[in-house]
Amino acid sequence: MPYSPLQIREAFHLCFLQEFLRKFDPKLVVLKGGVNLRFYFKSPRYSEDMDLDVKTASVASVKNNVLRTLEVLKRTTKPYGIRDVIPPNLQAAKQTETTQRFKIHLLTEDGLDLFTKIEFSRRGTKGSAKFERADETLLRTYRLASVIAQHYDAGSAFDQKIGALADRSEVQARDVFDLYHLKTFLPADHRVSSRSELRREALSRLQEISFGQYRDQVVSYLSPDDQAVWSRPEVWGEMKSVVAKILEGA
């Protein structure tokens, strides 16, 4: 079965998590961001990059285990059309006590050079996390038996997305899409924990985002079938309206 470029990156992320957590204490990392939403909350939006929070582990420990994982993935990701996995240039990669960033190239059998980034952050965990098996339908797509990782729950991911919408130096339409998607997974008694000034800033930033930005930053990261549903301007308008009401009424 041929995989699209978006699916190839996703298969790589799943395989990376599976192999990395065999080598590294799973209790020390928490999956966050768009990959968390995709793997655990059925988001239709694919992600180019994967982000994790890491606790206590040293920079050297994370780096060494990432490199060991990439060596294994050179062999095990060939069924997804990946001819080679090119590890990051660690002379240029950001490797600090706050952030460790690994920029990786996936060379495909079709001659593509697909870029992906895996980032570990030590800015502290934010919210509640739990261990769960990734979405079964997703696993079946890539013929993987099980990927179990610690990830943020829906309420924590929702509050983090409000912070992202408010605080990014360059506003991103994907934060609005993710908030709109996550609202259906929130517990009935969920109360947004973000500060009122942060919510006001998020509401202001929401108004800056155009349909063109949404089309480029979100729709192009959906499957062809989902693009047909989500690519209409009126859908974007409804999405902004729903998220605005959440931020106003939280």
C-alpha positions in Angstrom: 0.0 0.0 0.0 1.5 3.4 -1.0 1.6 6.0 1.7 1.3 9.8 1.2 4.0 12.1 2.4 1.8 13.1 5.4 1.3 9.4 6.3 5.0 8.6 5.9 5.8 11.2 8.5 3.1 9.9 10.8 4.3 6.3 10.5 7.7 7.5 11.4 6.4 9.4 14.5 4.5 6.3 15.6 7.6 4.1 15.1 9.8 6.6 16.8 7.6 6.7 19.9 7.4 2.9 20.0 11.1 2.4 19.7 12.3 5.4 21.9 10.1 4.3 24.8 11.7 0.9 24.7 15.0 2.6 25.5 14.0 5.5 27.6 11.8 5.6 30.8 8.3 6.2 29.5 7.3 8.0 32.7 9.7 10.8 31.9 8.1 12.0 28.6 4.7 13.4 27.8 3.4 13.7 24.2 1.8 17.1 23.4 0.6 19.3 20.5 -0.9 18.2 17.2 0.5 14.6 17.3 -1.2 14.1 20.7 -4.5 15.2 19.1 -3.9 13.0 16.1 -2.9 9.8 18.0 -5.3 10.1 20.9 -8.2 12.4 20.0 -8.9 11.4 16.4 -7.9 14.8 14.9 -8.0 14.8 11.1 -5.0 17.1 11.0 -1.6 15.5 10.3 1.5 17.1 11.8 5.0 17.5 10.3 6.7 17.6 13.7 6.4 15.9 17.1 6.7 17.7 20.5 7.2 16.2 23.9 7.8 17.4 27.4 10.6 15.7 29.3 11.2 15.4 33.0 14.5 15.2 34.9 16.5 13.3 32.2 19.8 14.7 31.2 20.5 16.3 27.8 23.0 13.5 27.1 20.5 10.7 27.9 17.9 12.1 25.6 20.3 12.7 22.8 21.9 9.3 23.0 18.6 7.5 23.1 17.2 9.5 20.2 20.3 8.6 18.1 20.0 4.9 19.0 16.3 5.0 18.1 17.1 6.6 14.7 19.6 3.8 13.9 16.9 1.2 14.5 14.3 3.1 12.4 16.7 3.1 9.4 15.8 -0.6 9.2 12.3 -0.9 10.5 10.5 2.0 8.6 11.2 0.6 5.1 7.7 -0.8 4.8 6.4 2.8 4.8 8.5 3.7 1.8 11.4 5.2 3.8 14.7 4.4 2.1 16.9 6.1 4.7 16.6 8.1 7.9 19.2 10.9 8.0 20.0 11.9 11.6 20.4 15.5 12.7 23.6 17.5 12.5 24.2 17.8 16.2 26.8 20.5 15.7 24.0 22.8 14.6 21.0 21.3 16.6 19.7 23.1 19.6 20.7 20.9 22.6 20.2 22.9 25.8 18.8 22.2 29.3 15.5 23.9 28.1 15.1 22.5 24.6 16.5 19.6 22.5 15.6 19.8 18.8 16.3 17.0 16.4 15.8 17.8 12.7 15.5 14.6 10.7 15.3 13.9 6.9 13.3 10.9 5.6 14.4 9.9 2.2 11.7 7.9 0.4 11.7 5.3 -2.3 10.0 7.8 -4.5 12.9 10.2 -4.3 11.3 12.6 -1.8 13.2 14.3 1.1 10.6 14.7 3.9 11.7 16.9 6.8 10.4 16.3 10.3 11.4 17.7 13.7 11.2 16.0 17.1 11.5 18.4 20.0 11.9 17.8 23.7 11.1 20.6 26.1 12.0 21.0 29.8 9.8 24.0 30.6 7.8 21.9 33.0 4.7 19.7 32.5 1.4 21.6 32.2 -1.7 19.7 33.2 -2.7 16.1 33.6 -1.2 13.2 31.6 -2.0 9.5 31.4 -0.7 6.4 29.6 -2.8 5.1 26.8 -2.6 3.1 23.6 -2.7 5.2 20.5 -5.9 5.1 18.4 -6.6 1.6 17.1 -7.7 2.7 13.6 -4.5 4.7 13.2 -2.4 1.7 14.3 -4.2 -0.6 11.8 -3.4 1.9 9.0 0.3 1.3 9.6 0.0 -2.4 10.8 1.3 -1.6 14.2 0.2 -3.8 17.1 0.5 -1.2 19.9 2.0 2.2 20.7 1.6 3.1 24.4 2.8 6.5 25.6 2.0 9.1 28.2 0.1 12.1 26.8 -1.8 15.1 28.0 -5.6 14.7 28.5 -8.2 16.7 26.6 -8.6 19.4 29.2 -4.9 20.0 29.5 -4.4 20.0 25.8 -7.2 22.5 25.4 -5.7 24.9 27.9 -2.3 24.6 26.3 -3.8 25.4 22.9 -5.3 28.6 24.3 -1.8 29.6 25.5 -0.3 28.8 22.1 -2.9 30.9 20.3 -2.2 33.8 22.6 1.6 33.6 22.9 3.0 32.6 19.6 5.2 35.2 17.9 3.4 34.3 14.6 -0.3 33.4 15.0 -1.2 29.9 13.7 -4.6 28.8 12.3 -3.9 25.3 13.5 -4.5 26.4 17.1 -8.0 27.4 16.3 -8.7 24.2 14.4 -7.4 22.2 17.3 -9.5 24.1 19.9 -12.6 23.5 17.7 -11.8 19.8 17.5 -10.9 19.3 21.2 -14.1 20.9 22.5 -16.0 17.7 21.8 -13.6 15.7 24.0 -13.8 17.9 27.0 -15.4 16.5 30.2 -18.8 18.1 30.9 -17.4 19.7 34.1 -14.2 21.1 32.5 -13.4 24.7 33.4 -10.8 26.5 31.3 -7.8 27.2 33.6 -6.2 29.8 31.4 -6.0 33.3 32.9 -8.6 35.8 31.7 -5.9 38.1 30.2 -4.5 35.1 28.3 -8.0 34.3 26.9 -8.5 37.9 25.9 -5.2 37.8 24.0 -6.1 34.5 22.4 -9.5 36.1 21.3 -7.6 39.1 19.8 -5.2 36.9 17.9 -8.0 34.7 16.6 -9.4 37.8 14.7 -6.1 38.2 12.9 -6.2 34.9 11.1 -7.5 34.9 7.5 -9.2 32.1 5.6 -6.1 32.0 3.4 -3.9 31.3 6.4 -6.3 28.6 7.5 -6.2 27.0 4.0 -2.4 26.9 3.9 -1.7 26.0 7.5 -4.5 23.5 8.1 -6.4 22.3 5.0 -3.2 21.2 3.3 -2.5 18.9 6.2 -5.7 17.0 5.9 -6.4 13.9 3.8 -8.1 14.6 0.4 -11.4 13.4 1.7 -11.2 15.7 4.7 -10.1 18.6 2.6 -13.4 18.4 0.7 -15.3 18.9 4.0 -13.1 21.5 5.7 -11.9 23.7 2.9 -15.0 26.0 2.6 -14.8 29.6 3.9 -18.1 29.1 5.7 -16.6 26.2 7.7 -13.7 28.4 8.8 -16.2 31.2 9.7 -18.2 28.8 11.9 -15.0 27.5 13.5 -13.8 31.0 14.5 -17.3 31.8 15.9 -17.4 28.7 18.1 -13.9 29.2 19.4 -14.5 32.9 20.0 -17.6 32.0 22.1 -15.5 29.6 24.2 -12.9 32.2 24.9 -15.5 34.9 25.7 -17.5 32.6 28.0 -14.8 30.6 29.7 
